[in-house]
Amino acid sequence: MSAPNSFTINLNAEQQEQLCELLHRGNYRLVRVPHARVAAETEHCRIALFGKSGKCLVQGKGAAEFVEFVLEPQVLGEARVGYETVHDPRVAEAHMGVDESGKGDFFGPMVIAAAYLDAELIPKFGEMDVKDSKRYTSEKRLLEVAGNLRRLLGRRFSIVSIGPAAYNRLYRQMRSVNAILAWGHARAIENLLDAVPDCPRAISDQFGNAGQVKKALLQKGRRIELEQRPRAESDPAVAAASVLARAAFVYALKKMEDLHGIPFKKGASEAVREAAVRLVTAHGPAILVKTAKCHFRTTDKVLAQTGADRTILGPDGQAVSKPVDRSRYQRSRTVPAADH
């Protein structure tokens, strides 16, 4: 059965603010939709928020992916779309899953994890309640499962954590989040192959051109079969990787809190901006290069509020997301829609 291509989700006032911030700071094309508070497009779906009713309408072939991988973790804070089990005759064959965490979070690292799976491990994953990290409603439970996974797998997993300073340096060089992801995926795969050199296949979510990952692999990794697919977290190896990556991200954020003495919020909401303002007020603007992903538009808002600009951040903090050429969207962009 194919994934649904239309979702209508009710958002409360705080969630509406978070979605507005997300659509304005991310790589989305803003469009006009009648009666919508804000509307935007990706290559695969359209998102419209109707402020009067609080309804968020997501439509298009990539609607399910947007809801599961963006709206749920960054706005809703819970999983609402069903996660079907993969009916793949190869699921019991040895393979690794790769997933990341922190991509949409202003503060903290981007973490990529790879986890190994074979027929012997499948029932153990089931007993341990291994599932996509977004499906855990309790962070405590997520960390507990991650700890159990580490003990079970031993050396059969790998984690690549790209801290904020390194992330900002890579973004200045690559100017692409997908390029950083590809590099991190390749490193996680290569590292895991040290422990399981005969692993024939790696599965990850479809975040960009699979050729980017293949290009980033070294000689050892170029023999492995790479498979990118939507909703890859339904594969137990990818689900395990998502748990390990999210747990590593959570621990990294806690270490930052201990070091700097303030709580670091997840995501990129208004609360995150307020925390960043407190951080800059206490430690100066340059602290953002060491704690945050500076190409986010949140950086400009924080700097403006604290009377600074990007020049104080140095070269690694001055790279910003590539601007979208909106001139080709100015003509005939009004999209008919029902009043929600």
Number of C-alpha atoms within 10 A of each C-alpha: 3 5 13 14 15 16 16 14 14 15 20 13 10 13 18 22 14 21 24 18 16 23 18 16 16 13 16 18 18 21 20 18 21 16 16 23 16 21 25 20 18 15 10 13 18 22 26 28 26 21 17 11 13 18 19 24 19 25 20 18 17 19 21 23 20 19 22 21 16 15 23 18 18 22 21 21 14 16 19 14 15 11 16 10 10 14 9 9 7 11 16 14 16 19 23 29 27 32 30 26 24 22 18 18 20 28 28 31 27 28 27 32 30 34 32 28 24 16 13 11 16 16 11 13 20 11 8 14 14 25 24 25 26 23 21 19 12 11 14 11 12 23 20 14 23 24 14 13 22 16 11 15 14 10 15 20 28 27 24 21 23 20 21 21 21 17 24 27 19 18 23 19 13 13 17 15 17 17 20 21 22 24 19 26 28 24 23 24 32 23 22 22 22 16 15 17 13 12 22 16 17 23 22 26 21 14 14 14 12 16 11 17 24 19 13 18 22 13 8 13 25 15 14 19 13 18 14 17 12 13 20 22 28 18 24 26 32 32 26 31 33 29 31 32 28 26 23 24 25 20 13 18 20 16 14 18 14 11 9 15 11 15 16 23 20 19 21 22 23 15 15 20 20 16 18 29 22 16 21 19 13 13 12 15 22 15 17 25 24 20 22 24 31 29 25 20 18 24 26 17 16 24 19 13 14 16 8 16 16 19 10 13 20 11 13 21 24 19 20 20 18 10 9 12 9 11 7 9 14 12 8 9 12 12 11 9 11 9 11 17
